[in-house]
């Protein structure tokens, strides 16, 4: 569910690295908000990342 409908940004995977250099899996989640915005003149609710909101790629209602 955590996926930006504008740029497609979603979760990223990597490793936690401990002091002894033991590696375990971890996940970075995108900062995604549910926003009312205009799409083709009609207001819709979309899931948009904060980077797209800040850059003005989405027109909020």
RAZILIN-V497346 format. One record per helix or strand of 3 or more residues. SS is the DSSP state (2 for helix, 1 for strand). FROM is the first residue (numbers start at 1). TO is the last residue. If there is no record, write none. Layout:
# RAZILIN-V497346
ss->(SS & SS)
from->(FROM & FROM)
to->(TO & TO)
This chain:
# RAZILIN-V497346
ss->(1 & 1 & 1 & 1 & 2)
from->(12 & 23 & 32 & 42 & 50)
to->(17 & 28 & 39 & 49 & 55)
